[in-house]
């Protein structure tokens, strides 16, 4: 396998993944969580920072 072939496979895989995600996702910007929620009062959940011991 050459680099050109391997790079082409990787790009094709990423393009397929993006197209699949766009086709199956229900996009609704009015129900999306805020990208930056500094001081909004929303509790962190689901991430590593939200799993700290209390």
mmCIF entry with sequence, helices, sheets and N, C-alpha, C, O atoms, coordinates in Angstrom:
data_MODEL
# 
_entry.id   MODEL 
# 
_entity.id                         1 
_entity.type                       polymer 
_entity.pdbx_number_of_molecules   1 
# 
_entity_poly.entity_id                      1 
_entity_poly.type                           'polypeptide(L)' 
_entity_poly.nstd_linkage                   no 
_entity_poly.nstd_monomer                   no 
_entity_poly.pdbx_seq_one_letter_code       
;(UNK)(UNK)(UNK)(UNK)(UNK)(UNK)(UNK)(UNK)(UNK)(UNK)(UNK)(UNK)(UNK)(UNK)(UNK)(UNK)
(UNK)(UNK)(UNK)(UNK)(UNK)(UNK)(UNK)(UNK)(UNK)(UNK)(UNK)(UNK)(UNK)(UNK)(UNK)(UNK)
(UNK)(UNK)(UNK)(UNK)(UNK)(UNK)(UNK)(UNK)(UNK)(UNK)(UNK)(UNK)(UNK)(UNK)(UNK)(UNK)
(UNK)(UNK)(UNK)(UNK)(UNK)(UNK)
;
_entity_poly.pdbx_seq_one_letter_code_can   XXXXXXXXXXXXXXXXXXXXXXXXXXXXXXXXXXXXXXXXXXXXXXXXXXXXXX 
_entity_poly.pdbx_strand_id                 A 
# 
loop_
_entity_poly_seq.entity_id 
_entity_poly_seq.num 
_entity_poly_seq.mon_id 
_entity_poly_seq.hetero 
1 1  UNK n 
1 2  UNK n 
1 3  UNK n 
1 4  UNK n 
1 5  UNK n 
1 6  UNK n 
1 7  UNK n 
1 8  UNK n 
1 9  UNK n 
1 10 UNK n 
1 11 UNK n 
1 12 UNK n 
1 13 UNK n 
1 14 UNK n 
1 15 UNK n 
1 16 UNK n 
1 17 UNK n 
1 18 UNK n 
1 19 UNK n 
1 20 UNK n 
1 21 UNK n 
1 22 UNK n 
1 23 UNK n 
1 24 UNK n 
1 25 UNK n 
1 26 UNK n 
1 27 UNK n 
1 28 UNK n 
1 29 UNK n 
1 30 UNK n 
1 31 UNK n 
1 32 UNK n 
1 33 UNK n 
1 34 UNK n 
1 35 UNK n 
1 36 UNK n 
1 37 UNK n 
1 38 UNK n 
1 39 UNK n 
1 40 UNK n 
1 41 UNK n 
1 42 UNK n 
1 43 UNK n 
1 44 UNK n 
1 45 UNK n 
1 46 UNK n 
1 47 UNK n 
1 48 UNK n 
1 49 UNK n 
1 50 UNK n 
1 51 UNK n 
1 52 UNK n 
1 53 UNK n 
1 54 UNK n 
# 
_struct_asym.id          A 
_struct_asym.entity_id   1 
# 
loop_
_struct_conf.conf_type_id 
_struct_conf.id 
_struct_conf.pdbx_PDB_helix_id 
_struct_conf.beg_label_comp_id 
_struct_conf.beg_label_asym_id 
_struct_conf.beg_label_seq_id 
_struct_conf.pdbx_beg_PDB_ins_code 
_struct_conf.end_label_comp_id 
_struct_conf.end_label_asym_id 
_struct_conf.end_label_seq_id 
_struct_conf.pdbx_end_PDB_ins_code 
_struct_conf.beg_auth_comp_id 
_struct_conf.beg_auth_asym_id 
_struct_conf.beg_auth_seq_id 
_struct_conf.end_auth_comp_id 
_struct_conf.end_auth_asym_id 
_struct_conf.end_auth_seq_id 
_struct_conf.pdbx_PDB_helix_class 
_struct_conf.details 
_struct_conf.pdbx_PDB_helix_length 
HELX_P HELX_P1 AA1 UNK A 3  ? UNK A 24 ? UNK A 3  UNK A 24 1 ? 22 
HELX_P HELX_P2 AA2 UNK A 49 ? UNK A 51 ? UNK A 49 UNK A 51 5 ? 3  
# 
_struct_conf_type.id          HELX_P 
_struct_conf_type.criteria    ? 
_struct_conf_type.reference   ? 
# 
loop_
_atom_site.group_PDB 
_atom_site.id 
_atom_site.type_symbol 
_atom_site.label_atom_id 
_atom_site.label_alt_id 
_atom_site.label_comp_id 
_atom_site.label_asym_id 
_atom_site.label_entity_id 
_atom_site.label_seq_id 
_atom_site.pdbx_PDB_ins_code 
_atom_site.Cartn_x 
_atom_site.Cartn_y 
_atom_site.Cartn_z 
_atom_site.occupancy 
_atom_site.B_iso_or_equiv 
_atom_site.pdbx_formal_charge 
_atom_site.auth_seq_id 
_atom_site.auth_comp_id 
_atom_site.auth_asym_id 
_atom_site.auth_atom_id 
_atom_site.pdbx_PDB_model_num 
ATOM 1   N N  . UNK A 1 1  ? 0.839   -1.183 0.000  1.00 0.00 ? 1  UNK A N  1 
ATOM 2   C CA . UNK A 1 1  ? 0.000   0.000  0.000  1.00 0.00 ? 1  UNK A CA 1 
ATOM 3   C C  . UNK A 1 1  ? 0.881   1.241  0.000  1.00 0.00 ? 1  UNK A C  1 
ATOM 4   O O  . UNK A 1 1  ? 1.882   1.324  0.712  1.00 0.00 ? 1  UNK A O  1 
ATOM 5   N N  . UNK A 1 2  ? 0.486   2.178  -0.801 1.00 0.00 ? 2  UNK A N  1 
ATOM 6   C CA . UNK A 1 2  ? 1.234   3.428  -0.864 1.00 0.00 ? 2  UNK A CA 1 
ATOM 7   C C  . UNK A 1 2  ? 0.569   4.469  0.021  1.00 0.00 ? 2  UNK A C  1 
ATOM 8   O O  . UNK A 1 2  ? -0.559  4.290  0.480  1.00 0.00 ? 2  UNK A O  1 
ATOM 9   N N  . UNK A 1 3  ? 1.281   5.549  0.249  1.00 0.00 ? 3  UNK A N  1 
ATOM 10  C CA . UNK A 1 3  ? 0.715   6.634  1.066  1.00 0.00 ? 3  UNK A CA 1 
ATOM 11  C C  . UNK A 1 3  ? -0.498  7.243  0.393  1.00 0.00 ? 3  UNK A C  1 
ATOM 12  O O  . UNK A 1 3  ? -1.473  7.596  1.057  1.00 0.00 ? 3  UNK A O  1 
ATOM 13  N N  . UNK A 1 4  ? -0.440  7.367  -0.915 1.00 0.00 ? 4  UNK A N  1 
ATOM 14  C CA . UNK A 1 4  ? -1.559  7.973  -1.644 1.00 0.00 ? 4  UNK A CA 1 
ATOM 15  C C  . UNK A 1 4  ? -2.823  7.126  -1.500 1.00 0.00 ? 4  UNK A C  1 
ATOM 16  O O  . UNK A 1 4  ? -3.915  7.658  -1.302 1.00 0.00 ? 4  UNK A O  1 
ATOM 17  N N  . UNK A 1 5  ? -2.671  5.823  -1.600 1.00 0.00 ? 5  UNK A N  1 
ATOM 18  C CA . UNK A 1 5  ? -3.819  4.920  -1.447 1.00 0.00 ? 5  UNK A CA 1 
ATOM 19  C C  . UNK A 1 5  ? -4.370  4.971  -0.021 1.00 0.00 ? 5  UNK A C  1 
ATOM 20  O O  . UNK A 1 5  ? -5.582  5.049  0.177  1.00 0.00 ? 5  UNK A O  1 
ATOM 21  N N  . UNK A 1 6  ? -3.489  4.928  0.956  1.00 0.00 ? 6  UNK A N  1 
ATOM 22  C CA . UNK A 1 6  ? -3.915  4.965  2.359  1.00 0.00 ? 6  UNK A CA 1 
ATOM 23  C C  . UNK A 1 6  ? -4.580  6.294  2.698  1.00 0.00 ? 6  UNK A C  1 
ATOM 24  O O  . UNK A 1 6  ? -5.590  6.319  3.400  1.00 0.00 ? 6  UNK A O  1 
ATOM 25  N N  . UNK A 1 7  ? -4.026  7.391  2.209  1.00 0.00 ? 7  UNK A N  1 
ATOM 26  C CA . UNK A 1 7  ? -4.630  8.702  2.453  1.00 0.00 ? 7  UNK A CA 1 
ATOM 27  C C  . UNK A 1 7  ? -5.991  8.794  1.774  1.00 0.00 ? 7  UNK A C  1 
ATOM 28  O O  . UNK A 1 7  ? -6.922  9.372  2.335  1.00 0.00 ? 7  UNK A O  1 
ATOM 29  N N  . UNK A 1 8  ? -6.119  8.241  0.594  1.00 0.00 ? 8  UNK A N  1 
ATOM 30  C CA . UNK A 1 8  ? -7.409  8.257  -0.104 1.00 0.00 ? 8  UNK A CA 1 
ATOM 31  C C  . UNK A 1 8  ? -8.449  7.461  0.665  1.00 0.00 ? 8  UNK A C  1 
ATOM 32  O O  . UNK A 1 8  ? -9.601  7.881  0.772  1.00 0.00 ? 8  UNK A O  1 
ATOM 33  N N  . UNK A 1 9  ? -8.049  6.310  1.203  1.00 0.00 ? 9  UNK A N  1 
ATOM 34  C CA . UNK A 1 9  ? -8.979  5.519  2.012  1.00 0.00 ? 9  UNK A CA 1 
ATOM 35  C C  . UNK A 1 9  ? -9.413  6.277  3.265  1.00 0.00 ? 9  UNK A C  1 
ATOM 36  O O  . UNK A 1 9  ? -10.587 6.252  3.633  1.00 0.00 ? 9  UNK A O  1 
ATOM 37  N N  . UNK A 1 10 ? -8.474  6.946  3.915  1.00 0.00 ? 10 UNK A N  1 
ATOM 38  C CA . UNK A 1 10 ? -8.795  7.695  5.126  1.00 0.00 ? 10 UNK A CA 1 
ATOM 39  C C  . UNK A 1 10 ? -9.758  8.845  4.816  1.00 0.00 ? 10 UNK A C  1 
ATOM 40  O O  . UNK A 1 10 ? -10.720 9.064  5.551  1.00 0.00 ? 10 UNK A O  1 
ATOM 41  N N  . UNK A 1 11 ? -9.505  9.562  3.752  1.00 0.00 ? 11 UNK A N  1 
ATOM 42  C CA . UNK A 1 11 ? -10.382 10.682 3.380  1.00 0.00 ? 11 UNK A CA 1 
ATOM 43  C C  . UNK A 1 11 ? -11.760 10.172 2.987  1.00 0.00 ? 11 UNK A C  1 
ATOM 44  O O  . UNK A 1 11 ? -12.770 10.779 3.343  1.00 0.00 ? 11 UNK A O  1 
ATOM 45  N N  . UNK A 1 12 ? -11.813 9.059  2.253  1.00 0.00 ? 12 UNK A N  1 
ATOM 46  C CA . UNK A 1 12 ? -13.109 8.489  1.873  1.00 0.00 ? 12 UNK A CA 1 
ATOM 47  C C  . UNK A 1 12 ? -13.880 8.034  3.110  1.00 0.00 ? 12 UNK A C  1 
ATOM 48  O O  . UNK A 1 12 ? -15.095 8.219  3.182  1.00 0.00 ? 12 UNK A O  1 
ATOM 49  N N  . UNK A 1 13 ? -13.190 7.441  4.079  1.00 0.00 ? 13 UNK A N  1 
ATOM 50  C CA . UNK A 1 13 ? -13.849 7.016  5.316  1.00 0.00 ? 13 UNK A CA 1 
ATOM 51  C C  . UNK A 1 13 ? -14.400 8.214  6.081  1.00 0.00 ? 13 UNK A C  1 
ATOM 52  O O  . UNK A 1 13 ? -15.536 8.172  6.555  1.00 0.00 ? 13 UNK A O  1 
ATOM 53  N N  . UNK A 1 14 ? -13.616 9.275  6.207  1.00 0.00 ? 14 UNK A N  1 
ATOM 54  C CA . UNK A 1 14 ? -14.078 10.467 6.920  1.00 0.00 ? 14 UNK A CA 1 
ATOM 55  C C  . UNK A 1 14 ? -15.262 11.117 6.209  1.00 0.00 ? 14 UNK A C  1 
ATOM 56  O O  . UNK A 1 14 ? -16.215 11.553 6.856  1.00 0.00 ? 14 UNK A O  1 
ATOM 57  N N  . UNK A 1 15 ? -15.203 11.182 4.884  1.00 0.00 ? 15 UNK A N  1 
ATOM 58  C CA . UNK A 1 15 ? -16.313 11.765 4.123  1.00 0.00 ? 15 UNK A CA 1 
ATOM 59  C C  . UNK A 1 15 ? -17.581 10.930 4.299  1.00 0.00 ? 15 UNK A C  1 
ATOM 60  O O  . UNK A 1 15 ? -18.674 11.478 4.440  1.00 0.00 ? 15 UNK A O  1 
ATOM 61  N N  . UNK A 1 16 ? -17.434 9.607  4.289  1.00 0.00 ? 16 UNK A N  1 
ATOM 62  C CA . UNK A 1 16 ? -18.590 8.728  4.497  1.00 0.00 ? 16 UNK A CA 1 
ATOM 63  C C  . UNK A 1 16 ? -19.161 8.904  5.894  1.00 0.00 ? 16 UNK A C  1 
ATOM 64  O O  . UNK A 1 16 ? -20.378 8.938  6.074  1.00 0.00 ? 16 UNK A O  1 
ATOM 65  N N  . UNK A 1 17 ? -18.292 9.014  6.871  1.00 0.00 ? 17 UNK A N  1 
ATOM 66  C CA . UNK A 1 17 ? -18.733 9.213  8.252  1.00 0.00 ? 17 UNK A CA 1 
ATOM 67  C C  . UNK A 1 17 ? -19.482 10.537 8.407  1.00 0.00 ? 17 UNK A C  1 
ATOM 68  O O  . UNK A 1 17 ? -20.516 10.582 9.074  1.00 0.00 ? 17 UNK A O  1 
ATOM 69  N N  . UNK A 1 18 ? -18.983 11.600 7.811  1.00 0.00 ? 18 UNK A N  1 
ATOM 70  C CA . UNK A 1 18 ? -19.640 12.904 7.886  1.00 0.00 ? 18 UNK A CA 1 
ATOM 71  C C  . UNK A 1 18 ? -20.989 12.869 7.186  1.00 0.00 ? 18 UNK A C  1 
ATOM 72  O O  . UNK A 1 18 ? -21.972 13.392 7.711  1.00 0.00 ? 18 UNK A O  1 
ATOM 73  N N  . UNK A 1 19 ? -21.048 12.256 6.006  1.00 0.00 ? 19 UNK A N  1 
ATOM 74  C CA . UNK A 1 19 ? -22.316 12.165 5.284  1.00 0.00 ? 19 UNK A CA 1 
ATOM 75  C C  . UNK A 1 19 ? -23.339 11.330 6.060  1.00 0.00 ? 19 UNK A C  1 
ATOM 76  O O  . UNK A 1 19 ? -24.519 11.678 6.107  1.00 0.00 ? 19 UNK A O  1 
ATOM 77  N N  . UNK A 1 20 ? -22.893 10.241 6.662  1.00 0.00 ? 20 UNK A N  1 
ATOM 78  C CA . UNK A 1 20 ? -23.796 9.413  7.468  1.00 0.00 ? 20 UNK A CA 1 
ATOM 79  C C  . UNK A 1 20 ? -24.324 10.201 8.668  1.00 0.00 ? 20 UNK A C  1 
ATOM 80  O O  . UNK A 1 20 ? -25.513 10.134 8.983  1.00 0.00 ? 20 UNK A O  1 
ATOM 81  N N  . UNK A 1 21 ? -23.453 10.937 9.327  1.00 0.00 ? 21 UNK A N  1 
ATOM 82  C CA . UNK A 1 21 ? -23.858 11.715 10.489 1.00 0.00 ? 21 UNK A CA 1 
ATOM 83  C C  . UNK A 1 21 ? -24.857 12.801 10.101 1.00 0.00 ? 21 UNK A C  1 
ATOM 84  O O  . UNK A 1 21 ? -25.846 13.013 10.803 1.00 0.00 ? 21 UNK A O  1 
ATOM 85  N N  . UNK A 1 22 ? -24.608 13.481 9.004  1.00 0.00 ? 22 UNK A N  1 
ATOM 86  C CA . UNK A 1 22 ? -25.524 14.533 8.563  1.00 0.00 ? 22 UNK A CA 1 
ATOM 87  C C  . UNK A 1 22 ? -26.875 13.961 8.146  1.00 0.00 ? 22 UNK A C  1 
ATOM 88  O O  . UNK A 1 22 ? -27.907 14.602 8.345  1.00 0.00 ? 22 UNK A O  1 
ATOM 89  N N  . UNK A 1 23 ? -26.874 12.760 7.570  1.00 0.00 ? 23 UNK A N  1 
ATOM 90  C CA . UNK A 1 23 ? -28.126 12.153 7.100  1.00 0.00 ? 23 UNK A CA 1 
ATOM 91  C C  . UNK A 1 23 ? -28.975 11.627 8.252  1.00 0.00 ? 23 UNK A C  1 
ATOM 92  O O  . UNK A 1 23 ? -30.201 11.591 8.145  1.00 0.00 ? 23 UNK A O  1 
ATOM 93  N N  . UNK A 1 24 ? -28.345 11.219 9.349  1.00 0.00 ? 24 UNK A N  1 
ATOM 94  C CA . UNK A 1 24 ? -29.106 10.598 10.435 1.00 0.00 ? 24 UNK A CA 1 
ATOM 95  C C  . UNK A 1 24 ? -29.339 11.525 11.626 1.00 0.00 ? 24 UNK A C  1 
ATOM 96  O O  . UNK A 1 24 ? -30.119 11.184 12.516 1.00 0.00 ? 24 UNK A O  1 
ATOM 97  N N  . UNK A 1 25 ? -28.691 12.674 11.669 1.00 0.00 ? 25 UNK A N  1 
ATOM 98  C CA . UNK A 1 25 ? -28.826 13.577 12.817 1.00 0.00 ? 25 UNK A CA 1 
ATOM 99  C C  . UNK A 1 25 ? -30.084 14.424 12.691 1.00 0.00 ? 25 UNK A C  1 
ATOM 100 O O  . UNK A 1 25 ? -30.444 14.872 11.602 1.00 0.00 ? 25 UNK A O  1 
ATOM 101 N N  . UNK A 1 26 ? -30.740 14.634 13.815 1.00 0.00 ? 26 UNK A N  1 
ATOM 102 C CA . UNK A 1 26 ? -31.880 15.547 13.861 1.00 0.00 ? 26 UNK A CA 1 
ATOM 103 C C  . UNK A 1 26 ? -31.358 16.888 14.351 1.00 0.00 ? 26 UNK A C  1 
ATOM 104 O O  . UNK A 1 26 ? -31.141 17.080 15.547 1.00 0.00 ? 26 UNK A O  1 
ATOM 105 N N  . UNK A 1 27 ? -31.160 17.797 13.434 1.00 0.00 ? 27 UNK A N  1 
ATOM 106 C CA . UNK A 1 27 ? -30.579 19.087 13.779 1.00 0.00 ? 27 UNK A CA 1 
ATOM 107 C C  . UNK A 1 27 ? -31.675 20.071 14.153 1.00 0.00 ? 27 UNK A C  1 
ATOM 108 O O  . UNK A 1 27 ? -32.566 20.360 13.353 1.00 0.00 ? 27 UNK A O  1 
ATOM 109 N N  . UNK A 1 28 ? -31.602 20.583 15.373 1.00 0.00 ? 28 UNK A N  1 
ATOM 110 C CA . UNK A 1 28 ? -32.531 21.594 15.840 1.00 0.00 ? 28 UNK A CA 1 
ATOM 111 C C  . UNK A 1 28 ? -31.733 22.572 16.692 1.00 0.00 ? 28 UNK A C  1 
ATOM 112 O O  . UNK A 1 28 ? -31.480 22.298 17.865 1.00 0.00 ? 28 UNK A O  1 
ATOM 113 N N  . UNK A 1 29 ? -31.329 23.710 16.125 1.00 0.00 ? 29 UNK A N  1 
ATOM 114 C CA . UNK A 1 29 ? -30.482 24.632 16.879 1.00 0.00 ? 29 UNK A CA 1 
ATOM 115 C C  . UNK A 1 29 ? -31.178 25.245 18.093 1.00 0.00 ? 29 UNK A C  1 
ATOM 116 O O  . UNK A 1 29 ? -30.502 25.780 18.972 1.00 0.00 ? 29 UNK A O  1 
ATOM 117 N N  . UNK A 1 30 ? -32.503 25.183 18.165 1.00 0.00 ? 30 UNK A N  1 
ATOM 118 C CA . UNK A 1 30 ? -33.218 25.774 19.289 1.00 0.00 ? 30 UNK A CA 1 
ATOM 119 C C  . UNK A 1 30 ? -33.201 24.866 20.517 1.00 0.00 ? 30 UNK A C  1 
ATOM 120 O O  . UNK A 1 30 ? -33.484 25.330 21.621 1.00 0.00 ? 30 UNK A O  1 
ATOM 121 N N  . UNK A 1 31 ? -32.875 23.588 20.349 1.00 0.00 ? 31 UNK A N  1 
ATOM 122 C CA . UNK A 1 31 ? -32.801 22.674 21.481 1.00 0.00 ? 31 UNK A CA 1 
ATOM 123 C C  . UNK A 1 31 ? -31.372 22.235 21.764 1.00 0.00 ? 31 UNK A C  1 
ATOM 124 O O  . UNK A 1 31 ? -31.146 21.402 22.642 1.00 0.00 ? 31 UNK A O  1 
ATOM 125 N N  . UNK A 1 32 ? -30.415 22.775 21.045 1.00 0.00 ? 32 UNK A N  1 
ATOM 126 C CA . UNK A 1 32 ? -29.015 22.411 21.242 1.00 0.00 ? 32 UNK A CA 1 
ATOM 127 C C  . UNK A 1 32 ? -28.485 23.056 22.520 1.00 0.00 ? 32 UNK A C  1 
ATOM 128 O O  . UNK A 1 32 ? -28.903 24.156 22.882 1.00 0.00 ? 32 UNK A O  1 
ATOM 129 N N  . UNK A 1 33 ? -27.570 22.376 23.199 1.00 0.00 ? 33 UNK A N  1 
ATOM 130 C CA . UNK A 1 33 ? -26.975 22.996 24.387 1.00 0.00 ? 33 UNK A CA 1 
ATOM 131 C C  . UNK A 1 33 ? -26.068 24.152 23.979 1.00 0.00 ? 33 UNK A C  1 
ATOM 132 O O  . UNK A 1 33 ? -25.546 24.147 22.865 1.00 0.00 ? 33 UNK A O  1 
ATOM 133 N N  . UNK A 1 34 ? -25.868 25.131 24.834 1.00 0.00 ? 34 UNK A N  1 
ATOM 134 C CA . UNK A 1 34 ? -25.009 26.250 24.473 1.00 0.00 ? 34 UNK A CA 1 
ATOM 135 C C  . UNK A 1 34 ? -23.560 25.802 24.286 1.00 0.00 ? 34 UNK A C  1 
ATOM 136 O O  . UNK A 1 34 ? -23.070 24.944 25.020 1.00 0.00 ? 34 UNK A O  1 
ATOM 137 N N  . UNK A 1 35 ? -22.884 26.385 23.304 1.00 0.00 ? 35 UNK A N  1 
ATOM 138 C CA . UNK A 1 35 ? -21.484 26.038 23.053 1.00 0.00 ? 35 UNK A CA 1 
ATOM 139 C C  . UNK A 1 35 ? -20.610 26.513 24.207 1.00 0.00 ? 35 UNK A C  1 
ATOM 140 O O  . UNK A 1 35 ? -19.719 25.791 24.654 1.00 0.00 ? 35 UNK A O  1 
ATOM 141 N N  . UNK A 1 36 ? -20.865 27.718 24.685 1.00 0.00 ? 36 UNK A N  1 
ATOM 142 C CA . UNK A 1 36 ? -20.141 28.287 25.825 1.00 0.00 ? 36 UNK A CA 1 
ATOM 143 C C  . UNK A 1 36 ? -21.181 28.742 26.832 1.00 0.00 ? 36 UNK A C  1 
ATOM 144 O O  . UNK A 1 36 ? -22.010 29.601 26.529 1.00 0.00 ? 36 UNK A O  1 
ATOM 145 N N  . UNK A 1 37 ? -21.141 28.168 28.036 1.00 0.00 ? 37 UNK A N  1 
ATOM 146 C CA . UNK A 1 37 ? -22.164 28.465 29.031 1.00 0.00 ? 37 UNK A CA 1 
ATOM 147 C C  . UNK A 1 37 ? -21.533 29.005 30.306 1.00 0.00 ? 37 UNK A C  1 
ATOM 148 O O  . UNK A 1 37 ? -21.875 28.569 31.406 1.00 0.00 ? 37 UNK A O  1 
ATOM 149 N N  . UNK A 1 38 ? -20.620 29.945 30.161 1.00 0.00 ? 38 UNK A N  1 
ATOM 150 C CA . UNK A 1 38 ? -19.968 30.519 31.332 1.00 0.00 ? 38 UNK A CA 1 
ATOM 151 C C  . UNK A 1 38 ? -20.969 31.324 32.146 1.00 0.00 ? 38 UNK A C  1 
ATOM 152 O O  . UNK A 1 38 ? -21.539 32.295 31.648 1.00 0.00 ? 38 UNK A O  1 
ATOM 153 N N  . UNK A 1 39 ? -21.186 30.927 33.392 1.00 0.00 ? 39 UNK A N  1 
ATOM 154 C CA . UNK A 1 39 ? -22.077 31.666 34.267 1.00 0.00 ? 39 UNK A CA 1 
ATOM 155 C C  . UNK A 1 39 ? -23.543 31.496 33.964 1.00 0.00 ? 39 UNK A C  1 
ATOM 156 O O  . UNK A 1 39 ? -24.355 32.305 34.414 1.00 0.00 ? 39 UNK A O  1 
ATOM 157 N N  . UNK A 1 40 ? -23.914 30.473 33.217 1.00 0.00 ? 40 UNK A N  1 
ATOM 158 C CA . UNK A 1 40 ? -25.316 30.306 32.865 1.00 0.00 ? 40 UNK A CA 1 
ATOM 159 C C  . UNK A 1 40 ? -26.105 29.569 33.936 1.00 0.00 ? 40 UNK A C  1 
ATOM 160 O O  . UNK A 1 40 ? -27.336 29.563 33.905 1.00 0.00 ? 40 UNK A O  1 
ATOM 161 N N  . UNK A 1 41 ? -25.408 28.947 34.884 1.00 0.00 ? 41 UNK A N  1 
ATOM 162 C CA . UNK A 1 41 ? -26.089 28.184 35.911 1.00 0.00 ? 41 UNK A CA 1 
ATOM 163 C C  . UNK A 1 41 ? -26.337 26.741 35.524 1.00 0.00 ? 41 UNK A C  1 
ATOM 164 O O  . UNK A 1 41 ? -26.863 25.975 36.332 1.00 0.00 ? 41 UNK A O  1 
ATOM 165 N N  . UNK A 1 42 ? -25.971 26.341 34.299 1.00 0.00 ? 42 UNK A N  1 
ATOM 166 C CA . UNK A 1 42 ? -26.149 24.958 33.885 1.00 0.00 ? 42 UNK A CA 1 
ATOM 167 C C  . UNK A 1 42 ? -25.074 24.101 34.531 1.00 0.00 ? 42 UNK A C  1 
ATOM 168 O O  . UNK A 1 42 ? -23.895 24.456 34.518 1.00 0.00 ? 42 UNK A O  1 
ATOM 169 N N  . UNK A 1 43 ? -25.481 22.981 35.091 1.00 0.00 ? 43 UNK A N  1 
ATOM 170 C CA . UNK A 1 43 ? -24.520 22.074 35.728 1.00 0.00 ? 43 UNK A CA 1 
ATOM 171 C C  . UNK A 1 43 ? -23.829 21.236 34.667 1.00 0.00 ? 43 UNK A C  1 
ATOM 172 O O  . UNK A 1 43 ? -24.442 20.837 33.677 1.00 0.00 ? 43 UNK A O  1 
ATOM 173 N N  . UNK A 1 44 ? -22.549 20.974 34.884 1.00 0.00 ? 44 UNK A N  1 
ATOM 174 C CA . UNK A 1 44 ? -21.834 20.106 33.956 1.00 0.00 ? 44 UNK A CA 1 
ATOM 175 C C  . UNK A 1 44 ? -22.241 18.663 34.214 1.00 0.00 ? 44 UNK A C  1 
ATOM 176 O O  . UNK A 1 44 ? -22.420 18.248 35.359 1.00 0.00 ? 44 UNK A O  1 
ATOM 177 N N  . UNK A 1 45 ? -22.384 17.907 33.131 1.00 0.00 ? 45 UNK A N  1 
ATOM 178 C CA . UNK A 1 45 ? -22.772 16.518 33.271 1.00 0.00 ? 45 UNK A CA 1 
ATOM 179 C C  . UNK A 1 45 ? -22.249 15.723 32.088 1.00 0.00 ? 45 UNK A C  1 
ATOM 180 O O  . UNK A 1 45 ? -22.204 16.218 30.962 1.00 0.00 ? 45 UNK A O  1 
ATOM 181 N N  . UNK A 1 46 ? -21.858 14.493 32.355 1.00 0.00 ? 46 UNK A N  1 
ATOM 182 C CA . UNK A 1 46 ? -21.480 13.597 31.281 1.00 0.00 ? 46 UNK A CA 1 
ATOM 183 C C  . UNK A 1 46 ? -20.016 13.665 30.880 1.00 0.00 ? 46 UNK A C  1 
ATOM 184 O O  . UNK A 1 46 ? -19.539 12.766 30.188 1.00 0.00 ? 46 UNK A O  1 
ATOM 185 N N  . UNK A 1 47 ? -19.298 14.677 31.281 1.00 0.00 ? 47 UNK A N  1 
ATOM 186 C CA . UNK A 1 47 ? -17.903 14.783 30.896 1.00 0.00 ? 47 UNK A CA 1 
ATOM 187 C C  . UNK A 1 47 ? -16.986 14.430 32.034 1.00 0.00 ? 47 UNK A C  1 
ATOM 188 O O  . UNK A 1 47 ? -17.443 14.122 33.134 1.00 0.00 ? 47 UNK A O  1 
ATOM 189 N N  . UNK A 1 48 ? -15.707 14.471 31.783 1.00 0.00 ? 48 UNK A N  1 
ATOM 190 C CA . UNK A 1 48 ? -14.724 14.142 32.805 1.00 0.00 ? 48 UNK A CA 1 
ATOM 191 C C  . UNK A 1 48 ? -14.802 15.152 33.950 1.00 0.00 ? 48 UNK A C  1 
ATOM 192 O O  . UNK A 1 48 ? -14.679 14.774 35.115 1.00 0.00 ? 48 UNK A O  1 
ATOM 193 N N  . UNK A 1 49 ? -15.002 16.415 33.634 1.00 0.00 ? 49 UNK A N  1 
ATOM 194 C CA . UNK A 1 49 ? -15.069 17.435 34.686 1.00 0.00 ? 49 UNK A CA 1 
ATOM 195 C C  . UNK A 1 49 ? -16.308 17.257 35.557 1.00 0.00 ? 49 UNK A C  1 
ATOM 196 O O  . UNK A 1 49 ? -16.297 17.634 36.729 1.00 0.00 ? 49 UNK A O  1 
ATOM 197 N N  . UNK A 1 50 ? -17.361 16.693 35.007 1.00 0.00 ? 50 UNK A N  1 
ATOM 198 C CA . UNK A 1 50 ? -18.570 16.470 35.775 1.00 0.00 ? 50 UNK A CA 1 
ATOM 199 C C  . UNK A 1 50 ? -18.480 15.262 36.683 1.00 0.00 ? 50 UNK A C  1 
ATOM 200 O O  . UNK A 1 50 ? -19.355 15.058 37.524 1.00 0.00 ? 50 UNK A O  1 
ATOM 201 N N  . UNK A 1 51 ? -17.433 14.453 36.529 1.00 0.00 ? 51 UNK A N  1 
ATOM 202 C CA . UNK A 1 51 ? -17.289 13.233 37.306 1.00 0.00 ? 51 UNK A CA 1 
ATOM 203 C C  . UNK A 1 51 ? -16.331 13.410 38.492 1.00 0.00 ? 51 UNK A C  1 
ATOM 204 O O  . UNK A 1 51 ? -15.861 12.416 39.047 1.00 0.00 ? 51 UNK A O  1 
ATOM 205 N N  . UNK A 1 52 ? -16.040 14.623 38.880 1.00 0.00 ? 52 UNK A N  1 
ATOM 206 C CA . UNK A 1 52 ? -15.131 14.847 39.999 1.00 0.00 ? 52 UNK A CA 1 
ATOM 207 C C  . UNK A 1 52 ? -15.801 14.426 41.297 1.00 0.00 ? 52 UNK A C  1 
ATOM 208 O O  . UNK A 1 52 ? -17.021 14.528 41.423 1.00 0.00 ? 52 UNK A O  1 
ATOM 209 N N  . UNK A 1 53 ? -15.024 13.957 42.261 1.00 0.00 ? 53 UNK A N  1 
ATOM 210 C CA . UNK A 1 53 ? -15.625 13.554 43.549 1.00 0.00 ? 53 UNK A CA 1 
ATOM 211 C C  . UNK A 1 53 ? -16.171 14.768 44.301 1.00 0.00 ? 53 UNK A C  1 
ATOM 212 O O  . UNK A 1 53 ? -15.653 15.879 44.185 1.00 0.00 ? 53 UNK A O  1 
ATOM 213 N N  . UNK A 1 54 ? -17.204 14.531 45.055 1.00 0.00 ? 54 UNK A N  1 
ATOM 214 C CA . UNK A 1 54 ? -17.834 15.643 45.775 1.00 0.00 ? 54 UNK A CA 1 
ATOM 215 C C  . UNK A 1 54 ? -17.588 15.560 47.236 1.00 0.00 ? 54 UNK A C  1 
ATOM 216 O O  . UNK A 1 54 ? -18.048 16.418 47.989 1.00 0.00 ? 54 UNK A O  1 
# 
